[in-house]
Amino acid sequence: MNIGALQKFSLIEYPGKICAIVFTQGCNFRCPYCHNRELVDPEAYGPTITESDVFSFLEKRKKKLDAVTVTGGEPTLQPDIFSFLEKLKAMDYLTKVDSNGSRPDVLKKLIDSRLVDYIALDVKAPLSRYREITRSGIREEDIRESIECVMSSGVDYEFRTTVVPSLLSPDDLTDIARTVSGARRLALQRFVPSKTLDPAFLNEKNYPEETFASIADDIRSFVSDVIVR
């Protein structure tokens, strides 16, 4: 895999577990507010980390780490993701994959192969606005298929939406909640304006806390477990 970075310790990335985070290079979306430009824009790529270095570190951290999160970029674009996760499972690590949902075929294969224990699926926008928000040619059907695949998988999961007020209105967030109605969890993530793909978003302001609380209350009729991060 093309690995752009390794975070050796996290208490928050995998719920209830101590984990390391592997960041893959490459993404098929160009969300303007993305804070991982160095993993998305090829012109910003830095040097890669070898898989052998990652596994050497993880071997030494057995019994001290519970899990490994593979994120990006978009990890389902990596042709070696299956063999990478197989090695993690052979080392008795729990595995979490973060995905933008653009490749439902890969998600389904990961689930069917029992290579993933937790999935965090980003739901970027109402389906009708996906191409606009992600600045990509993504098909609505692929996102819908990924959502349905994850919800029916039996694997632990959550849906996540980064809330950028200039792009997503409260009505948009209600639309997103309606799309994932009945899900286990929907996390509304406060936008943090740092290292954005589009510099114009460095000046973006968040909704006030009372607005977040009101939105969360409104959409609990679709998803009972709504959290604000």
Stockholm file with secondary structure:
# STOCKHOLM 1.0

chainA/1-229         MNIGALQKFSLIEYPGKICAIVFTQGCNFRCPYCHNRELVDPEAYGPTITESDVFSFLEKRKKKLDAVTVTGGEPTLQPDIFSFLEKLKAMDYLTKVDSNGSRPDVLKKLIDSRLVDYIALDVKAPLSRYREITRSGIREEDIRESIECVMSSGVDYEFRTTVVPSLLSPDDLTDIARTVSGARRLALQRFVPSKTLDPAFLNEKNYPEETFASIADDIRSFVSDVIVR
#=GR chainA/1-229 SS CCEEEEEEEESSSSTTSCEEEEEECCCSCCCTTCSCHHHHCGGGCCCCBCHHHHHHHHHHTBTTBCEEEEESSCGGGCTTHHHHHHHHHHTTCEEEEEECSSCHHHHHHHHHTTCCSEEEEECCSCGGGHHHHHTSCCCHHHHHHHHHHHHTSCSEEEEEEEECTTTCCHHHHHHHHHHTTTCSCEEEEECCCSSCSSGGGGGCCCCCHHHHHHHHHHHTTTCSCEEEC
#=GC SS_cons         CCEEEEEEEESSSSTTSCEEEEEECCCSCCCTTCSCHHHHCGGGCCCCBCHHHHHHHHHHTBTTBCEEEEESSCGGGCTTHHHHHHHHHHTTCEEEEEECSSCHHHHHHHHHTTCCSEEEEECCSCGGGHHHHHTSCCCHHHHHHHHHHHHTSCSEEEEEEEECTTTCCHHHHHHHHHHTTTCSCEEEEECCCSSCSSGGGGGCCCCCHHHHHHHHHHHTTTCSCEEEC
//
